[in-house]
Each structure stands twice: as C-alpha cells, then as structure tokens.
Amino acid sequence: MSPVLRLGLIVATVTVAIDQAFKIYMVDLMAGYPYGIKVTSFFNLVMVWNSGVSFGMFAGGETTRWLLIGLSLAISLVLVVWLARAHQKILGYGLGLILGGALGNVADRLHWGRVADFFDFDLIFMRWPAFNIADVAIVCGVILMLIENLFLEPKSTRK
C-alpha cells in the first residue's frame, strides 16, 4: 500500500468517525430543541433531514435513497482508485476528506434513510442551506485538490 493511499484512508476513516459521532450527539441534543439553538446573530444549530443531495435537490423516497447510496459508493470507489495512484500528500488529504465526507453521508442514508444537517448560517445577503461535518470535509477536500492542482503540481506535468 502506497503512503499516500494509507494517508488518504486514515483521513477518510477519521473523517467518518468524527462526522458520525457528532451526528449521533446532535440528533439526540436537537430532539430537545425543535426550533433550533441560536448561537450568534448569524449562526444557528438546527435539525434538518435531507433526503436529497446538495440544497435538497432530487429529494425523494426509497428509490432515490438507494440510488444516491449507490452513486455515492461508486464515486467512493473511484476516489479510492485515484488515491491508490496519487503521489502527493496534499492530494491524499484532499481525496481522503472527500471520501470520508461521502461515506459519512452514506452512513446517514443507511442508518436514518436521509442525511442529518445541523449548521445554519444566515448571512445578511443570503441564508446558506444547512450542512454537516461531512459536507465541510468534502468542501475542504476539494479546496486542497484545487491548491494541489493549481499551485503544487510539478511544472513538468503542466500543459
């Protein structure tokens, strides 16, 4: 097993563990706060169940649930293959975060039938849809991949 693959799988495992532990805690906590918890003037903790994908798109019943699980697992397999071929540590971190986030949300769909979201930001100019730690991991992973691709990739491989 390559060092980058090992690193990515460790990052994915830790991401899933943190995401799932936090979700178990928050689902229990939020049962006592059906209207959410106001943390600041622009940030709330809420309990939102998302049966779709980003922003609740493609929300549906059991068929949609299993299609999304299958699609997420297929993408996860592609990410593992990519990790196995990766050589840069930053790419390993990025792919590991994306893989962990995807698998964290798959675990929700398997356990609860939908994804648990908690973080709610209401900025002056917009209200961001609720999200969770797995979503944060995916976004951070994509940012690391962009940094690696745009700034750290060896010049000899750029075209």
N, C-alpha and C positions, 0 to 999 in steps of 0.2 A: 504494500500500500504506500503510495507516494505521501510525502509530508504534507503537501497541500490538500490532498484528499482527506487525510487524517484530521487536519486542522478544520476543514470545512464541515466534516461530520461531527466533530466536537462542538463547533459553534452552533450547528443545527440542533444538536441534542440539548445543549444548554438553553438555546432559544425556546424550544418546545417546552422544556421543563419550567422555565420562568413564566412563559405565557400561560401554561395550563395551571400552575399554582396560583398565579394572580387571578385567573378567571374563576377558579373554584372559590377563592376568597371573596371576590367581588360579587359573584352571583348570590352567595349567602348574605353578604353585607347589604346589597341593594334590595333584598327582599323586605328589609325594614324601612326602606326609603323609596316608596313607589314614585315619588315626584323628583327624585334625584337629590344630590347634595351639592349645594353651591359652595365652591371652593374660593373663587375670586369673582370679580365682576364679569369676567370673560371666560371662565373655565368652570365646568360642572362635571360631576360624576353622575352618570345616568345608566340605566339598564335598557339597552336596545338589542333586540334579537333580529338578526339579519339573515333572511333565508335566501338572499340573492348574492350578488357579488358587489363590487365597489358601488357605493351610493345606493344600495338596494336594487340595482338593476337585475333583471332576469329572476326576480323573486318568484317562487312557485312552490309546488307541492313536492311529494316524494320523488317523482320522476326527476325534477330539477335538482333536488338534493343529491341523488345518486349520480346524475350527470356531472354535477360540479365536483363531487368527490372523485369520480373517475378522471376528469380533466385535471384536477389538482395533482392526483397521483401520477398521471402521465407526465405532467410538467416536472414533478419532483424527480422522476426517473431521468429525464433529460438533464436536470440540474446535477444529479449525481454523476452522470456520464461526463458532463462538462467539467465538474470538479476533478474527476479522475484524470483528465487531460490538461488541467491547469498547472501552471508553473509559478505563478506569482502569489505570494501570501495574501496580498490585499484582495485579489480575486477570490481566493479561498474563503476569506472572511465574508466578502460580499455574497458569494453563492451560498455559503453556509447560513447567513442571515435570511436570505430569500427562501431557501429550503426549509429552515426552521419555522419561518412565518407561515409558509404554505401548509406545512404539516400540522402546525398549531391550529389553524382554521379547519383543516380536515378532521382533526380530533374533535373539535366542537360539533361539526356536522354529524360525525358518527355518534357522539355522546348525547347531544341535545337536539339534533336534527337541524340546527342552524348555528350561526356564529354569534357569540356574545361580544358586544361592543360597549365601552364604558366612557371613553374620553370625549367630552363635548366642548368644543371651542366656539364661542360666539364673539367674533371679532366685529368691530364697528361696521366694516364694509361687507361682511359675509358671515354666515354660520356654516362651519365645516361639519360634514356628516360625522356621526360618532364613529370611533375606531378603537382598536385594541393594541396590545403589545405586539402581536403577530404582524399587524399592519405596519407598525413602526419599524419592526425588524425588516420587513420587505422593502420599505422605502429607504432605510439606511443601507441595505444591501445594494440596491440599485445605485445609490449615490456613490458607494465605494467602487462599483463596477465602472461607473462613468469616470471617476477620478483615475482609476487604473488605465482605462482605455484612452482617455484624452491626454493625460499628463505623464503617466509612468510607463507606458508601453515602450519597449526599445525602439528607437528611431529606425533601425534597420528593417523592422517589420511593417512600418507605415508605408502607405502608398500615396 
